[in-house]
Amino acid sequence: MADMQALLSALDVFSKAPDKVSLDRANSWLQDFQHSPEAWATCNVLLFSPDVPSGAKLFAAQTFRAKVTYDLHQLDHKTLPELRDTLLTALRAHKAGPRNIIIQLCLSLAGIALQMPSWPNAVETMIEGFGTDPQTVPLLLQFLTLLPEELNSNTRIPVTDEEYKERAARLLSANSNRVLELLSLYIQASGVTTAVQNQVFNCLRSWIVAGEVSSIRLAETPLFSFSFDPLASDELFDAAVDVICELIHETQEIDDNMAVIELIVPRVIALKPLLLKQREDPEKIKGYARIFTEAGETYRLLLLRHTETFFPIVEAIGECSAYPDLDIVPITFPFWMRLAQNIGKKSSVPQLFLDAYQSLMRVIISHLHFPPDSDALTGQEADSFRSFRHVMGDTLKDCCFVLRTDTCLLATYELITTALSRAPEALSWQEIEAPLFALRSMGAEIDPNDNNAVPKIMDLIPSLPHHPRVRYAALLIISRYTEWINMHPDYIRFQLQYISAGFEDSDNEVSAAAGQALKYLCQDCKQHLVDFLPTLHTFLSTTGLKLVQDDRRQVYEAIAHVISAMPMDRAAESLRTFTLDILAQVHTIASRQAAATQQDLLNVHNGLENLEVMLHVIRSFGEELPVACQNTCQQAWLVFDAFLSKYGSSYDVTERTTRVLRHALTFFDKAALPVASAVVDRMSVAFEATGFPSYLWIAGKIIDAFGDEEDRRYVWVAGKNVEVSGNDEAYQSLRESSRVVFERSTSKLVSLLQLKSPSDLPDVLEDYVQMLLKLVDKCPDIFFQSSAFPVAFRATMAALTVVHTDVIFAALDLFQIILTHNCLSDTHSPPPKFPLYAAAIQAAFEKEGYELVGYLLAGLISDFPEDSTSTVVSIFRSIASIWGPQLLSWLPTILGHLSVATAPNEAKTRFLSDVTRAVKGKEYDKVKYAILELNRASRKTRERRRAAMGGL
């Protein structure tokens, strides 16, 4: 059999160490094979051939499962009983394994049972055929385990909702009692193995999770007590824990299940002594933690109503929380959170719960301690522990919710003062750092007006040991408590001194924490820090020079927050002071005859980053600039223009400078119009020289800001919009610059596309198309009437081939604007330029339409984002209504080129038929349904291939 040999050859590729090309080729061939009608017969032979490798048999079983899910329509329904019997025979033939083949065959049978109304007694058939022979009972249990899982999770099986409800009820609900009887029989059978008992528990859990076995019905069977007994068995422990947790969860409707709960709770409480007895076995403790926590969460209301009776469960959960294995501790956290939410709603809290949360708080703080030798933690271990500390911090907030925040703060404060009272040689930094971290975590819960606990914490900070980890934690407390400090400004001077000392610490993390503390202090207390601004400026020119850039940037961000709180004129003067320092540095480098060193450029880069963050925070002084800023736009641009002229070929320089320019546009707003043309000209020349996309980004932003004709006529003066005729010259100059940048950038992009593929230029294509979107919106006459338009049309098509969401959305938006433009439909007294626009669009589409339609369909069935479908529909509807005959002549060839791997032939045939009918009947809205149907069929095919790849 030729297919058989080709199949085995393709599968053999995966048993070796192939190159990627061979692997992809084999994978694609196998996926195509799985789609084919011939796969039924080939896999049937493969599955029963004794000399075939087990990997090939597994593939055959996987193929049966896939085809039962997707391709049952390929078979005559009269042959379904034969297919079922074949799979039953294959299942029996593989009773010795391998298990993965058994699983695939069981899933196939489950899929057939759901889709085969003529097999109403599928469960009984399986029980009769496999349930009496000890060698085949494991096959039956595997099928019964997978049946509810497959029916409830495999949404790809093509049945209607009504069919599903009817058949699932027949297969599951109607057989639940029979399954319980069977499992009860097997669990007690003479000579039953632990392997079968494990399968029984797994099967029982599956039916409970599916909602097919009620707790009340289960409690009436021997399975109930048998579910708890295996906790004494190492082999059955995990399966028993799973069943008990699901059983408890099933009783969450407390009033309906009270009789069962009364049976469950004593058995759960009886497990509590085992936490001490089996303390050295983390896996057992983990299982008990799951049981106690599930019981605690499910019976929270009973805990509150009958505290004395149910409180042993809380105590047991507390013991699990205190266990030293930090993989076990977080199992308990959801319980403490949800219980706190319930308790927090009560006017009074029983003392038992208060004691429990006080104990929990101490336990969590003990878990927060770094190990004595923290350097012994590997990088991953250290990162994991730090991340987990933040999770534990959330549980401390739960403690605050129950105990009240000031109680928790004072208790934690006392841990620190008690430790500090001991001799220094008897004190470890971990004893101080852990409660400091706890104070930081609880900071989100503090009352900004608190005058009891927080002042004591603030007064304590200066006396803390000068250990870097302690100082780091203390600085982050300041960061978290800045809202409180804002209400208590007397602490600011001290906080600034402590932060300043942190910047001088040799530990980089401490310095970074100082930067963060200063940023939040300035952000939340900015009105109190105005008088400290000269001090901060002096700090930057002294200590600030020693800081690493990340810390220096945070200082500038902090200063910007203070400036934003100042009266406008003072704020402008202050911003000018800090800005001139940076611009002077840029000017020095730009005007120097000798070429700048790498360090020089790095210093400028850092300075521009600091300027960027300040402008980002301040954003704008409003439409009317203060006097201090009146002429700074032109002055600043002269500095930047000279700098870009000399060093604009550096990518890093370009990125940072254009980011500053972007914020400057926001800051200066209409005051930037006089230099807008010069900026666009520089962007045009620079892009042509370098191909860096940021230049197009800025050009597009300027066109968007000033391209509208109405915008040029007015500026904001003395609180009024005043018409300024002098702006007309600047506007006309900008229009000419916009035309030039459009034409020159299009030419440059074409040359780049001749050297590189579109996938290598995603950023360039995105910023180019985004610029065109601004141009067509603000200056449509320039866009449509330029000689660059047809070239830009074709260049934008290249963007449709880039697997990048933002690029595709931008390109589709542009084509939607072009192909649905009013000039194509407004034939009654159109604006004077509309016929010119229409002629340009018609000419471009006549030339490029065939390829564009091909790109649209290829993208629709492969790499276009799902949210883009509506835009594709809009474009296609316009094409169908305006260029219908051309579309119908192109489609057969285009569809023929689309891969069947993403668009099945029957889906393509149906699409062509639907579009043809819509165009000829002039029912263009129906094009939408044709597109959506093709997209659905393609998505289903792609999902299937992804599933197949996962199996391989």
N, C-alpha and C positions, 0 to 999 in steps of 0.2 A: 504494500500500500504506500503510494508516493507520499501522501499527506503524513502518514505515520513516521516515515523516515525523516521528512523535513521537520516534523514536530520534535522528534528526539534530538535532532541536530541542534535546533534552536534552544532546547532545554539544556543541552550539554554545555552551552556557552556559560551558563550560570554556575556550573560545577568547577570552572577554571578561574583564572585571574585575568579576565578579558580587559581590553582597552575600552574606553567609553564609547567609541563608535560602534564596536562589535556588540557591546551590551545594549545600546540604544536600538540597533538594528534588530537584534534578537527579541528584545522586549516589544518593539512595534509589531514584528511578525506574529508573536504569540497573541497580542491583543487583537489583531485582525483575525487571527484564527478563531479566537473565542467568539467573535461576532458571527462567524460563518455558520450556515446551516449544516455543513459537513462535520462540524465539531461534535455533534451529538454521536454520530456513528463511530468516529475516530476515537473519542474518549471512552466509549463503551468497550471497544476492543482493547484499548490501553489498560483499562481498569481490571480487566480479567486476564491479561497476559502475564503468565507466571515469571517470565524472564525479564520483565521491564523493571528498571530501577524504581525504588520507592518514591524518589522525587518526581518522576514522570507520572506515577499513579496519583500522587498528591495533586499535581497540576490537573489531571483528569477530573479528580473529585472537585477541585475548586472551579473548574470549568462547568461542571454540572450545576454547582450551586449558582454560578453567575447566570447561566442560561435559564435555569428555573426562575430566577428573579427577573431577567430582562427579555428572554427570547422564547417563552413558551408559545407565543403566537406562531413561531416557525413550524410547529408540529400540528398535525390534525388532532383534534380533541379526542378522537377515537383511539389514538395511540397512547394517551396519557396513562391508562392502566398498565400498559406494557412498560412504559418508562418507570412508573412507580415500582413495578415488580423487579425491574432490572436493578434499581437502587436498593431495594430490600435484599436482593440476592447478593449484591456487592457488599452491603453492610454485614451480612452474615459471613461472607467470605473473609472479611477483615476483622473478625471478632478478636483476633490476637493483636490487632493494631496495624500500623501505627495510629496513635490517638488522633493526630491531626487529620488523617484521612477519615476516621470515624466521625469526627466533628463536621467535616464538610458534607459527608453523606447524610448525616442527621439534619443539617440545615437545609439540604436539598429536599429531603422528605417533608420537612416542616413547610417549606415554600409550596410544594405540590399540594399538601393537605389544605392550605389556605386557598389555592386557586382551582381546586378540583371538587366541585360540588357533588360529583358522583362517588366521592370517597368520604361519606359523612362520619363513618366510624373509624377514623384513622387511629385514634388512641387505642381503641379496643383491638384493632388489627395488630398494632405493635405489641400490645400486652399478650395477646394470644400467640403471636409468632415468636416472641423473644422472652416472655416473662416466666417461663417454667424451667428452662435449661440454665443451670448456674453459669454456664460459659457465655450465654447470650444476655443474661440479666444486666450486665454492665452496659451493653448496647442500648437496651431499653431505657435504663436510667439516664444515659447520656441524651437520648432523644427527648425524654420527658423534661430534662433540665433545660434543653435548648428551645423547646417548642414555645413556651411563653415569652422567652427572651426574643426569639426571632419574630414572632407575631407582633410584639409590642415595639420593636425597634427598627425593623427593616421596612422603612416607609417607601422603598423603591419598588416593592412588589405591586404590580398594576391591578389593583382592585378598587372599586368605588367604596365610599364610606359605608354605604348601606351593606354592600357585600361583606366588607370587613366585620362590621358589627354582628351580622348574622353568623358568619362562619367562625369568627373568634369565639363567640358564645358557645357554638356547637362543639368546638375543639377543646376549649378550656373550661368554661363555667360548667358545662354539662358533665364534665369528667372529673371535677375537682374532688368529689367524694370518693370516686373510684381510685384516684391517684393516692389520696390519703390512706385508704384501706391497703393499697398495695405497698406503700412505703412502711406502714405499720407492720405489715407482714414481713417485709424484708429486714427491718431493723431488729426483729426478734428471732429471725430464722436460725435454726440450729446450724452451727458451723459457719455463720456469716463472717466474712473477712472485714478487716478495718477499711480496706479499699472500697468495698461495697457500702459500708456504713458511711464513709465520707461522701460517696455519690448520693446516698439517700439524703443526707443533710443538705448537700448542694442543690439537689432537686427540690427539696422542701423549701429552701430559701428562695429559689427561683419562682415558685408558685405563690409564696407569700408576697414577694416584691411585686408580682404581677397583679396582686389584689384578688387572686382566685381562691385563696384559703383564708378564712376568717380566724381570728384568734379564738373565738368562742368554739368554732368547730374543731380547731386543732386541740384545744384543751380537753376535748372529749375523747381523744385518741391516746394510745400509749406513747405517741411521738412527743407529747408534751414533757413528760418526765424524762424520757430518753434524751431530750434536747439538753437537759442540765447535767445528767449523769456523765456524759463523755468529757466534761471539763477535767475529770481526773485522768484522762488518757492523753498522753503526749501526741499520739497520732491523730486523734479526733478533736483536739482542743480548738484549733482555728475554725474548723467547720461548725463546731457547736457554738462558738462565740458569734459567728455570722448569723446563725439561725436565731439565737437568743436576742440579739440586737434587733433583728427584723421583727421578731415576735413582739418585743416591747414597743417598737415603733408602730406596729399595727394596732396597738391598744390606745392610741392617742385620743380617740373619742372616749374620754374617761367615763362618762355616764353610761354609755352603751356597753362598756367592757369591764365594769367594776368587778364582776365575779371573777374574771380571768386575772385582773390586776391583783386581787386578793390571793391568788395562787402564785403569781409571779414574784411579788415583792418579798415575801419571806424567803424564797429561794435565792433572790439577789442579795438580801441582807446577810444570809448565811455564808456568802462568799467572802465577807469582809475579813475574817481572821486569816484567810489565805494570803492577803496582801503582806502580812508579816511572815507567815510560814514560807512563802515562795519568793521572798524579797530578792533572792540572788538570781532569779530567772526573769530577765527583762521581758522576754516574749510573753510569759504568763501574765506579768503585771500589765503589759500593754493590752492584752485581751480583757482582763478584769476592768481596766480603766475604760475601755470601750463600753462594757456592759453597764458599769455604774453611771457613766456619763449619759448613756442613752436613757437609762431609767430616770436619772435626775432631770434631764431635759423634758422627757415625756410627762413626768409626774410633777412638774413644778407647782401646779395649782394645789395638788394634794400635799406637797411639802408645806405650803403656806397654811392650808386648812388644818392639817393634822401633823404639826411639826414634830411632836415627840415620837410619833410612830415612824415617820419617814426620815427623820434626821440622821439615822445611821448611814443612809445613802450619801448625804452631804459629807459626813465624816470620812467615808471611804473615798469620795472624790477628792477631799482635801489631802488624804494620804497619797493619792496618785499625783496630785499637784506637787507634793513635796518630794516625790521620787527623784533621785539624782540624774536619771537618764532624761536628757532634754528632748529626746524624740517622743517620749511618752507624755511629758508635762502638757504640751499644747492640746492634747486630746480633750483635756478638761476645760479649756478656755471658753468654748461656746456656752457651756453650762453656766459658768460664773457670770458671763455677760447677760444671758437671758434671765437668770435669776435676779440679777441686779436690776434689770428693767422692771421686773414684777415688784420687787421690794421697794424700789424707788417711788412707786405710785401709792404706797401705803403711808398713813399718817404716823404710824409707829412701827418699829422693827423689833421683833423678838430678840432677846439677848443672845440666843443661840446663833442666830444669823450674824449678829454683830461680831461675836467671838470668831465665827468662821471666817469672816472677811478680814478681821484683824490678823488672824493667823495666816490667811492667804497673802496678805500684804507683806508680812515678814518673810514668808516662803519665797515670794517673787523677788524680793530684794536680795535674798541669799542666792537665788539663781542668777542674778545679774552680775555677781562677782566674776571678774576675770580669774582664770586659774592662777595659782601662785607663780608658775612660770609661763606667763602669757606668750613669751617668745617661742615657746614650743609649738604653738598653733601654726599650722600651715596656712598659706594664703587663703585657700578655699575654706578651711575650718574657721579662720578668723572672720572672714566675710559672712559666713553662715551664722556664727555666734552673734556678730554685731546686728545682723538682720533680725535674729530671733529676739534680741534684747528689745527691739522696737515693738515686736509682737507682745512681749511680756509687759511693755509699757502700757499697752492698751488695756490689759487686765488690771493694772494699777488704777486706771481711770474708772474701771468698774468698782473698785474698792472705794474710790472717792464718792461715787454715786450713792453707795450704801452708807458709808461711815461719815460722809461729809468731808469736803476737801481740807478744811483747816485741821481736822483731826488727823488725817493722813500726813499732811505736811509736818505737823508738830511731832508725830511719832517718828517720822523719818529724820527730822532735824535732831531728835534726841539720840538716834543711832549714831549720828556724826559726832555730837558733843560727847557722848559716852566714849567713843573711840579716841577722840582728841584728848580726853582726860588721862589716858594712859601714857606711859613713857614713850618717847619717840622710837626707841629701838624695839619696842613691843608692838609697834603700829605698822600695818601694811597699807600701801596706797589703795589696795582693793577695797579695804574696809571703809574708806572715805568715798572712793569713786562710785561704787555701786549705789549708795543712797543718794549721791548727787545726781546720778542718772535718773533715779526714781523721781527726784524733785523736778527734774527737767520734764519727764514724761507727764507728771501731774500738773505741769504748768498750764496746760490748756484748760484746766478746770478751775483755776483760781479766780477769785473775785477781785477785780481791779481796785476795789475800795477796801480790801482787807487791811486791817491795822493790827492784826494779832500774830499770825504765823509768818507771813512773808517778810515783815521787817526784821524778824529774828534771823531769817535765812540770808537776807541781804547784809545784815551786820556780821554774819558769820564768815562770809566769803573772804574778807581780807586776812583772816587768821588761818586759812587753809594751808596745808603744806605746799611747798613750791615744787611739787612733782608734776611733770608735763601732763600726765593723764588726769590728775586732779584739776590742774588749771584749765585743761581742755573742757572738762565737764562743767566747771564753774562758769566759764565763758558762755557755754551753750545755755546755762540757766539764765544768764543775763539776756541772751537772745530771746528766750521763751517768755521772760517776764517783763518785756518792754512796755506792754500795755499797762501793767501795774506801775512801772516806773514813771510813765507819763502822768499818772495821777499822783505821783509822789516825787516831784522834780528835784527835791533836795538831795536825792541819791545820785543825780546825774554826774556831778563832778567826780565823785568817787568811782562811779562806773567807768567814766572815761579814763581815769588813771589806771584802773585795773586792765581795761582793754588795751591801753597804750603799752603797758608792760607786757601784755600778751604778744604784741607785734615784735617785741624785742627778744622773745623766746627763740632758742635755736631749733626747737621742734617745729617742723612745718605744719603739722596738724593744729598745734596751738595757735600759730600765726593765722591760719585759715579760720579758726574759730573766732579769733579776735576780729577778723574782717567781717564775719557774719554777725557778730554781736554789734559792731559799730553800725552796720547796715540797718539792722532792725531797730537799734536805738534811735538812729536818725530818722528812720521811717515813721516810727510811732511817737517820737517825742520831738518832732522837727520844730515845732513852735517854741520849744524851750531851748533849742540849741543854736538859735540865730546868733546869739552873742559869742558862741564858741567858734564861729566860722573862721576868724583870723587864726585861731589856735590850730584848727584843722589844716589851714593853708600852710602854716609854718611846719606842721607835722609832715605834710607831703614833701616839702623841700628839704627835710632833714631825715628823720627816721624813715619816711616813706620811700626814699631812694634805695633803702636796703631791702625793701619788700619784694617778694616774687610777684609777678604780674597778676596772678589771680587775686592775691590779697590787696594789691594796689587798686585793682579795678573795683573791688568791693568798697574801698575807702571813697573812691570817686562817686560810686553809686550812693553811698551814704550822704556825701556832701550834696549831691543833687537833690535828695529828699529835703534837706534843710533849706536849700535855695528855693524849692517849690513852695515853701511855707512863708517866704518873705514878701513884703510889699513889692509890687512889680518893679518899680524903679531901682530899689535896692537889689532885688533879685537879678535884674539885668546887669547891674554893675558887678555883682559877685560872679555871675556866669562869665562875664567878659574877662574878669581877672583870671579865672581858671582856664578859660578857653585860650586866651592869649599865650599862656605858658606853653600850651600844646602846639598852637599854630606857629609860634616862634621856632619851635623845634623842627617843624615841617619846612618852614621857610629857609632855615639855615641849611638843611640838607639839599633843598631844591636849588638854592642859589650858589652852592659851593661848586667851584670849578672841578675839583677832584671827585671821582666817583665815590659814592657812599660805600662804606663797608657793610658786611652782613649785619654786624652789630648795630651800626647806625640805622639800617632799615628796620631791624627788630625793635629798636627803641621808638622809632616813629610809629611802627605798627602798634606797639603797646599804647603809645600816647593816643592814637586815633581810636583804639578800642575804649580807652577811658572817656574820650570825648563822646563816642557813640553812646555809652551807657548813661552819661549825663543827659544828653539830648533825649534819650529814650524815656527817662524819668520825667524830665521837665516838659517835654513835648512841645508846648507852645505858650506864648504869653498872650494869645488872642490875636485878633485880626489887626489890631493897631500895635505896632512894635514900640517899646519904650525908646527913649532918646538914645540910650547907650547902644541900642542895636540897629539904629536907623541905617547906617552905612556899612555895617559889618558883612552883609551878604556879598556885596561886590568885592570888598577887601578879602574876605575868606576865599572867594572863588579864584581870585588872582593867585593866591598861595597854592590852592589845590590844582589849578590848571598848570602851573609851572611844575609842580611835583609830578603830576600824571604825564606831562610831556616828557619828563626825564626818566621816570621809573615806572610808567604804566605798563611796561612789558613784564613786570613781575606779577605773578598770579596772586600772591599773598597781599601785595600792596594794593592791587586792584580790588580784591574782595573787601578789604577793610575800608578803603577810601570810599567805595561806592555805598557801603553801608552807612557811613557817616553822611554822605550826600543825601541818602534817602531820608534820614532823620532831619537833615537840614531843610529839605523841602517841606516837611511837616512844620518845622519851627518857623521858617520865614513866610510860608504860604504865598500870598500874592506879591509880597515884596521881592520874591525871587524871579518874577517875570522878566525884569530887565536883563538878567544874566541867563535866562532859560535857553535862548538860542545858542549862546556860546557854550553852554554845558552840553547841549545836544550835539553840537559840532565836534566837541572834544570826544564825546562818546562814539560818534560815527568814525572818526579817524582812528581812535584807539581800537575799536572792534575790528576795523579793516586790517589793522596791523597785527593784532594778537588773536582774534577769534574768541576772546574771553566773554562769556555770556553776561556778566554783570553790567557791562557797558550798555547792552540792549535793555537790561532791566531798568536802569536809570532813565534811558531815553523814553521807554514806555511810560514810566511814572510821570515824567515831565509833560509828555503829550497828553496824558490823562488829566493832569492838573491844570494845564493852560491851553489845551488845544481847542476848547470850546470858544466860539467867537464872542459870546456874551461875556465870558470871564475877563476878557482883556479890557473892557470898557470901564470897570469900576475898581476902586481900591477903598479900603476902610480908613477913614480919616475922622478923628474926633467923634467917634461913635456913629458915623454915617457912611453909607455907600456913596461915594462921590465919583462922578464920571470924569475920567482923565483921558483926554484925547491923545496925549503923548504915548499912551500905551499901544496905540494902533501900530506904530512902527515896530515896537518890540514883538507884537503879535505876528505881523507879517513876516518879520525875520524868523520867528519860530516856525511858521508854516513852511518857509523855504528850507529851514534846517530839518524839519520833519520829513519833507520830500527827499532830501539828500540822504538822511540816515536810512530811510526806507529802501532807496535804490542801492546804496552802497552796501548795506548789510545783507540785502538779498543776493547781490553779486558775490559777496564774501561767503555766504552760506552755501551757495551753489558750488563754489570752489572747494569748500570743506567737504561737501558730500561727494565730490569726485575723488577725494583722498581717503575718506573714512565712511563707514556704514552709519546709517542713522542711529543704530543702537549704541554707537560710540560717542554720540553727540546729544544725549538727552537734555542736558542743561541748556545748551545752545538753542536747540529746537524749542524748548519750552519758553525761554525768554524772548526768542524771536516771534513766536506765535502770539505770546501775550502782548508784545509791542504792536503787532498787527491788529489785535482785538481793540486796543486803545485807539489806533489810527482809524480803523473803519468806523468807530463810534464817534470820534471827535472830528475827524477830517475825511469824510467819505470821498470827497472829490479827489483828494490827493491819492487815496488808496486805489480807487477804481480807474482813474484816468492816467495813472502812471504807467510807463512802459514796463515797470517792474511787476505789475499785477499778475500777468499770466505766469511769470517765473515764480512769484510768491505762491501762487495757487498750487503749482507743482511741488514746490519745496515743502509746503504744508502737508501734502499727501505723504511725504516721507515720514512725517511725525506720527502718522497713523500706524506705522510699522514698529514703533518703539514700545516695548513692554514697560510702560511707565505711566501710571494712572494720570498724573497731572498733565503730562504731555498729550495724552490721548484726549482728555477732556477739553483741553485748550483747542486742539486741532478740530475736534468735532464742533465745538462752539463756533469757531470761525467759519467752517463750511455751512453750518446752519444759518449764520447771519448772511453769508453770501448767497446761498441757494434759495433762501426764503425771503430775500430782500423785496421790499415793496415795489421796487422799480420793475420787477418781473411780472407783477400783476396789476399795477396801477396804470391802466391805459387811458383812463378818462381824466383829461387835464392834469397830466403828471407834472411835477416840478421840472424846471428846464433841464437839469442835469440827469434826470432819471433815464432818458433814452440812451445817454452815453454810458451810464453805469450798466444798463441792461445789455448793451452791445458788448461791453467788455466781459461780462459774466457769460453771455451766450458763447462768445468766441473761446473763452477758456474752457468751458464745459464741453463744447463740441470736440475740442482737442484732447482733453484729459478725462472726460466722463467715464469712458470704458474702464480705465485703470482705477479711478476713484471708486466706482461701484464695486470693483473687485476687492479693493482694500477694505471698504466698509463691510462687505459680507465676510471676508476672511477674518477681520477683527471681531465681528459680531459672534462668530462661532468659535473664537479661540481666546484672544488676549484682551479684548475690550473689557473694562470694568462693568459689572452688572448694572450699575446705576446709569450707564451711558445709553442703555437701550432706547429710552424715550427720545434722546437726541437723534439717534440713528433713524428711528421711525419718522421723525419730523423731516429729516433730510430726504429719506426715501419717498415720502409722500409728495414732497415738492418735485423731486426728479420725475416721479410717475405722472404727475399732473402736467408738467411742462415739457418733458422730453420722453413721454411714454413710448412712442415707436422705437426710439433709439434704445431705451432700456430693455424692451422685449427682444430686440435683435441681439443685444449683448448678453443677456442672462444665460442662455443655454451654454455658451462657451465658458463664461465665468463660473457657473455652477459646476461644470465639468472639471474645472481645475481645483475645486475645493476638495480637500482630503476627506475620504469617507471615515477617517479616524475621528473626525470632529463633526461631520455632517453626513449621516446615512443617506444612501441614494434615494430611499423612499421619501425622506424629509425634503431633499432637494427637488424631487419631482413634484411633490405637493406644493412647495413654495412657488415654483415656476407656474404651476396651474393657477394658484390663488392670485398671484400678481397679474398674470395675463387676464384673468377674469375681471380683476379690479380695474385695470387700465382700459380694456375694451368696453367695459360697462360704465366707465367714468365714475366708478365708486371708489375714489381715491382713499377714503378713510379705511377701506378694507385692507389697504397695504399694511396698516398697523398690525392687523391680526396675522397676516402672513409672516411678517418679521418676528412677531412674538412666538408663533408656532415653531418657526425655524430655530429660534433661540432656545426654546424649551427642549426641542429634540436634541440639539447640539449639547446643551448642558447635561442632559441625561446621559448622552454618550460619553462625555468627558468624565463624568462622575464614575461611570462604569470602568473606564480605562484606568482612572486613578486607583479604584478599588483593586483592579487586577494587578497593577504595579505593586500595590502594598502586599498582595499575596505572593508575588514573585520575590 
